[in-house]
């Protein structure tokens, strides 16, 4: 599938129950030839309404996090989620919902060919690494997804509720930035 076919497929998807309550599917946003791919959990209410990931308070924090390492949404950055439809009440997606959306995320990654993936939170990390993950134990380390370096950090929504972990997320972003710079040499 190319981008147009992928967008159409996601928009028409009815592979899980999430399609019944969505306003629209949210594929992702950004540069389609990025070095950086940020993957979150799933769209929230604002994202469902606007059709773009990370546009609420967590999105504002993500934009600030990007700016802190000299990045900007849409410029060498692509932002996606593990599931493309909003889970009711912003709950964590179920394993079945994540599995139903997995082919879409997998295809996005294949089309994007990022140099670095940043998994934002436990659901994204577990989806990409295909194993149980504890963010506190996984952060600060380098992982790999199909030959692409992957770093795990906290989801911006979590950081809004747990301010002391913002410093740890900053460390993770610095690790990501230095890792990418080493790859470019």
Residue, then its C-alpha position, 0 to 999 in steps of 0.5 A: x500500500x502507498x500512502x493514499x491506499x493506507x489512508x483510505x484503508x485506515x479510514x474505512x477500517x472496521x477490524x475492531x470495535x473502536x470504529x463504532x465510536x470514532x468520529x474519524x480515524x487518525x493515521x498520523x501527521x508529519x514529514x513522510x521522509x523523517x529521521x524521527x518517528x514518535x509513536x503514542x498510544x491512541x487518539x483522544x477526544x480532540x484528536x478524534x475531532x480534528x483528525x491529527x494526533x497529539x493536538x490536546x494538552x499532551x500534544x502541546x507538551x510533545x511540541x515543547x519536547x520536540x522544540x527542546x531538542x530543536x525539532x518541530x512537528x512536520x519537519x523531519x518528524x512524523x507522529x503516529x499512534x498504535x491505534x488509529x481510532x479513539x478508545x472510549x473514555x481515552x482508556x488504554x487500547x486492548x490487545x485485540x484493538x492494538x493487534x487490529x491496528x498493527x498492520x497499519x503502524x507496521x506499514x507506516x514505519x515501512x513507508x516512513x523509513x525513520x532512522x529513530x523511533x521514540x515509543x511514547x509510553x507503555x502501549x507504544x513500547x509493547x506494541x513495537x517491541x512485542x513484549x511486556x515493557x515497564x517504561x521505568x526499566x526500559x528508558x535510557x536503553x537502546x532497542x531495535x525494531x526491524x533494524x531501526x533504533x528505538x528509544x522508550x520514554x514516558x507519554x506526554x499525558x503521563x508527564x502532565x500528571x507526574x511532573x517529576x518524571x519530566x526530567x527523566x523524559x528530558x534525559x531520554x530525548x537527549x539520548x535520542x538526539x545524541x544517538x541519532x547524531x552518532x548514526x549520522x557521522 
